[in-house]
Protein backbone atom coordinates (compact mmCIF):
# COMPACT_ATOMS: atom_id res chain seq x y z
CA UNK A 1 0.00 0.00 0.00
CA UNK A 2 1.41 3.38 -0.99
CA UNK A 3 0.73 6.19 1.44
CA UNK A 4 1.44 9.81 0.65
CA UNK A 5 0.63 11.87 -2.43
CA UNK A 6 -1.31 9.76 -4.94
CA UNK A 7 -2.81 12.30 -7.38
CA UNK A 8 -1.65 15.56 -8.97
CA UNK A 9 1.84 15.61 -7.42
CA UNK A 10 3.13 17.07 -10.69
CA UNK A 11 1.37 20.38 -9.92
CA UNK A 12 2.91 20.79 -6.48
CA UNK A 13 5.67 23.37 -6.05
CA UNK A 14 8.49 21.85 -3.98
CA UNK A 15 10.68 24.10 -1.83
CA UNK A 16 12.87 23.34 1.21
CA UNK A 17 12.03 23.83 4.88
CA UNK A 18 13.75 23.26 8.22
CA UNK A 19 12.22 20.70 10.57
CA UNK A 20 11.78 20.81 14.32
CA UNK A 21 13.98 18.67 16.55
CA UNK A 22 13.50 14.90 16.37
CA UNK A 23 10.39 15.06 14.17
CA UNK A 24 9.54 11.74 12.49
CA UNK A 25 8.52 11.95 8.81
CA UNK A 26 6.69 8.88 7.46
CA UNK A 27 7.91 7.35 4.20
CA UNK A 28 5.08 8.91 2.18
CA UNK A 29 5.44 12.34 3.78
CA UNK A 30 3.16 14.25 6.14
CA UNK A 31 1.10 17.39 6.61
CA UNK A 32 2.90 19.86 8.86
CA UNK A 33 2.29 22.86 11.09
CA UNK A 34 4.66 25.72 11.92
CA UNK A 35 6.22 25.59 15.39
CA UNK A 36 6.11 29.40 15.66
CA UNK A 37 9.78 29.75 14.69
CA UNK A 38 9.39 28.78 11.02
CA UNK A 39 10.31 25.16 11.63
CA UNK A 40 7.95 22.40 10.55
CA UNK A 41 6.38 19.88 12.91
CA UNK A 42 4.22 16.90 11.95
CA UNK A 43 0.54 17.84 12.35
CA UNK A 44 -1.34 15.49 14.65
CA UNK A 45 -4.27 15.36 17.01
CA UNK A 46 -4.90 18.89 18.27
CA UNK A 47 -3.29 20.60 15.26
CA UNK A 48 -5.70 23.25 14.04
CA UNK A 49 -3.78 24.80 11.14
CA UNK A 50 -1.54 23.23 8.49
CA UNK A 51 1.12 25.04 6.48
CA UNK A 52 2.22 22.38 4.02
CA UNK A 53 3.45 18.88 3.35
CA UNK A 54 6.98 17.51 3.83
CA UNK A 55 8.77 14.55 2.28
CA UNK A 56 11.61 12.53 3.81
CA UNK A 57 15.07 12.73 2.25
CA UNK A 58 16.58 9.57 3.74
CA UNK A 59 14.74 6.86 5.64
CA UNK A 60 16.22 5.51 8.87
CA UNK A 61 17.96 2.16 8.31
CA UNK A 62 15.36 -0.58 8.03
CA UNK A 63 12.49 1.80 8.86
CA UNK A 64 9.59 3.38 6.95
CA UNK A 65 10.35 6.86 8.28
CA UNK A 66 13.05 9.50 8.69
CA UNK A 67 13.95 10.85 12.14
CA UNK A 68 15.12 14.46 11.99
CA UNK A 69 18.14 15.77 13.85
CA UNK A 70 17.81 16.47 17.58
CA UNK A 71 18.92 20.03 16.76
CA UNK A 72 16.08 22.41 15.86
CA UNK A 73 16.22 23.34 12.16
CA UNK A 74 19.25 21.16 11.35
CA UNK A 75 17.27 18.83 9.07
CA UNK A 76 16.03 20.46 5.86
CA UNK A 77 13.53 18.53 3.74
CA UNK A 78 11.43 18.99 0.59
CA UNK A 79 8.41 21.13 1.49
CA UNK A 80 5.21 21.77 -0.46
CA UNK A 81 3.43 24.95 0.70
CA UNK A 82 -0.22 24.31 1.53
CA UNK A 83 -1.31 26.63 -1.26
CA UNK A 84 0.37 24.23 -3.72
CA UNK A 85 -1.44 21.26 -2.13
CA UNK A 86 -4.89 22.42 -3.23
CA UNK A 87 -6.02 19.73 -5.65
CA UNK A 88 -3.35 17.25 -4.55
CA UNK A 89 -4.77 14.02 -3.07
CA UNK A 90 -2.97 12.32 -0.17
CA UNK A 91 -3.57 8.73 0.97
CA UNK A 92 -3.20 8.18 4.72
CA UNK A 93 -3.88 5.25 7.04
CA UNK A 94 -7.13 5.22 9.01
CA UNK A 95 -6.33 5.54 12.73
CA UNK A 96 -9.91 5.54 13.99
CA UNK A 97 -13.32 4.77 12.54
CA UNK A 98 -14.35 3.20 9.26
CA UNK A 99 -14.60 4.90 5.88
CA UNK A 100 -18.03 4.81 4.25
CA UNK A 101 -19.02 6.58 1.03
CA UNK A 102 -21.27 9.03 2.88
CA UNK A 103 -18.09 10.55 4.38
CA UNK A 104 -17.14 11.97 0.96
CA UNK A 105 -16.60 15.74 1.20
CA UNK A 106 -16.73 15.66 5.02
CA UNK A 107 -13.86 16.77 7.25
CA UNK A 108 -11.82 14.77 9.76
CA UNK A 109 -8.82 15.12 12.08
CA UNK A 110 -5.19 14.12 11.67
CA UNK A 111 -3.44 11.93 14.22
CA UNK A 112 0.04 10.44 14.63
CA UNK A 113 0.23 6.78 15.69
CA UNK A 114 3.44 4.69 15.70
CA UNK A 115 5.44 7.28 13.71
CA UNK A 116 2.78 7.48 10.97
CA UNK A 117 0.34 10.28 10.32
CA UNK A 118 -3.20 9.07 9.82
CA UNK A 119 -6.82 10.22 9.80
CA UNK A 120 -9.33 9.88 12.61
CA UNK A 121 -12.60 9.17 10.82
CA UNK A 122 -14.31 9.06 14.19
CA UNK A 123 -13.15 12.55 15.23
CA UNK A 124 -14.06 15.99 14.01
CA UNK A 125 -12.60 18.53 16.42
CA UNK A 126 -9.94 20.23 14.26
CA UNK A 127 -11.27 19.24 10.79
CA UNK A 128 -7.90 19.72 9.08
CA UNK A 129 -8.53 17.44 6.09
CA UNK A 130 -11.45 16.73 3.75
CA UNK A 131 -12.25 13.12 2.84
CA UNK A 132 -12.38 12.33 -0.91
CA UNK A 133 -12.18 8.51 -0.90
CA UNK A 134 -11.17 5.42 1.01
CA UNK A 135 -11.54 1.67 1.45
CA UNK A 136 -13.05 1.00 4.86
CA UNK A 137 -10.55 0.64 7.69
CA UNK A 138 -7.10 0.65 6.07
CA UNK A 139 -6.78 3.93 4.15
CA UNK A 140 -8.52 7.19 3.35
CA UNK A 141 -7.80 9.74 0.61
CA UNK A 142 -7.84 13.39 1.69
CA UNK A 143 -7.19 16.95 0.59
CA UNK A 144 -6.39 19.89 2.90
CA UNK A 145 -9.44 21.65 4.32
CA UNK A 146 -9.35 25.25 3.04
CA UNK A 147 -10.54 26.64 6.36
CA UNK A 148 -7.52 25.12 8.12
CA UNK A 149 -4.82 26.75 6.03
CA UNK A 150 -2.69 28.77 8.40
CA UNK A 151 -2.67 32.55 8.39
CA UNK A 152 0.52 34.18 7.21
CA UNK A 153 3.07 35.80 9.50
CA UNK A 154 4.96 38.90 8.40
CA UNK A 155 8.74 39.03 8.42
CA UNK A 156 8.68 42.15 10.62
Buried (B, 14 or more C-beta within 10 A) or exposed (E): EEBBBBBEBEEBEEEEBBBBBEBBBBBBBBBBBBBEEEBBBBBBBEBBBBBBBBBBEEBEEEEBBBBBBEEBBEBBBBBBBBEBBEEBBBBBBBBBBBBEEEBEEBBBBBBBEEBBBBBBBEBEEBBBBBBBBBEEEEBBBBBBBEEBBBEEEEEE
